[in-house]
């Protein structure tokens, strides 16, 4: 019976390893975009927002960029579509930022 317990341990360990690798793979392709790509988009948004409107606190810029990247992710759906798109990216992202500014300005504080 001890031999069966060893088999069970290896089976459980293997199952956990496969589940972990699957989660890592899914995280790496979150929402059709690689996580690294989403982070780079957010970082570019945040740095630009801080440079353009330094009078606002960092929390404001974070909210703008959270919203902007989310709108971009929903608009383009996948990273492949984003790369292949013939849209003027500057115009599109500026429109997303303006939409987010409007939404944030019209959000009631709780």
C-alpha positions in Angstrom: 0.0 0.0 0.0 2.9 2.3 0.6 3.7 2.0 -3.2 0.2 3.3 -4.0 0.6 6.3 -1.7 3.8 7.2 -3.6 1.9 6.9 -6.9 -0.8 9.2 -5.5 1.7 11.8 -4.3 3.3 11.9 -7.8 -0.1 12.1 -9.4 -1.2 15.0 -7.2 2.1 16.7 -7.7 1.9 16.3 -11.5 -1.7 17.6 -11.5 -0.7 20.7 -9.5 2.3 21.3 -11.8 0.0 21.1 -14.9 -2.6 23.4 -13.3 0.1 25.9 -12.4 1.6 25.9 -15.9 -1.9 26.3 -17.4 -2.6 29.3 -15.1 0.7 30.9 -16.1 -0.1 30.4 -19.8 -3.6 31.9 -19.4 -2.2 34.8 -17.4 0.3 35.5 -20.1 -2.5 35.8 -22.7 -5.0 37.6 -20.6 -7.9 39.1 -22.5 -6.2 38.4 -25.9 -3.2 40.6 -25.0 0.0 39.5 -23.3 0.2 40.9 -19.7 3.5 42.5 -20.6 1.8 44.4 -23.4 -1.0 45.6 -21.2 1.5 46.8 -18.6 3.6 48.6 -21.2 0.4 50.4 -22.5 -0.5 51.4 -19.0 3.0 52.6 -18.3 3.1 54.7 -21.5 -0.3 56.2 -20.6 0.7 57.0 -17.0 4.0 58.6 -18.0 2.3 60.7 -20.7 -0.6 61.7 -18.5 1.8 62.8 -15.7 3.8 64.8 -18.2 0.8 66.5 -19.8 -1.2 67.2 -16.7 1.2 67.4 -13.7 -1.2 69.4 -11.6 -3.4 66.3 -10.9 -2.5 63.7 -8.3 -1.1 60.3 -9.2 -4.4 58.5 -8.4 -6.1 60.5 -11.1 -3.6 59.4 -13.7 -3.9 55.8 -12.5 -7.7 55.9 -12.9 -7.4 57.5 -16.4 -4.9 54.8 -17.5 -6.9 51.9 -16.0 -9.9 53.1 -18.0 -7.9 53.9 -21.2 -6.2 50.5 -21.4 -9.4 48.8 -20.7 -11.1 50.7 -23.5 -8.2 49.8 -25.9 -8.3 46.2 -24.9 -12.1 46.0 -25.5 -11.8 47.9 -28.8 -9.0 45.8 -30.3 -10.0 42.5 -28.6 -6.6 40.8 -29.3 -3.0 41.9 -29.6 -3.0 40.6 -33.2 -5.9 42.8 -34.2 -4.1 45.8 -32.5 -0.9 45.2 -34.4 -2.6 44.6 -37.7 -5.0 47.5 -37.3 -4.7 50.4 -39.8 -6.2 52.8 -37.3 -4.3 55.9 -36.4 -3.2 54.7 -32.9 -2.5 58.2 -31.6 -6.0 59.4 -32.5 -7.6 56.2 -31.1 -5.8 56.4 -27.8 -6.5 60.1 -27.5 -10.2 59.4 -28.0 -10.0 56.7 -25.3 -8.3 59.1 -22.9 -11.0 61.8 -23.6 -13.8 59.3 -23.0 -12.2 58.3 -19.7 -11.8 61.8 -18.6 -15.4 62.5 -19.3 -16.5 59.4 -17.4 -14.4 60.2 -14.4 -15.5 63.8 -14.3 -19.1 62.6 -14.3 -18.7 59.9 -11.7 -20.3 60.7 -8.4 -18.0 60.3 -5.4 -19.2 57.7 -3.0 
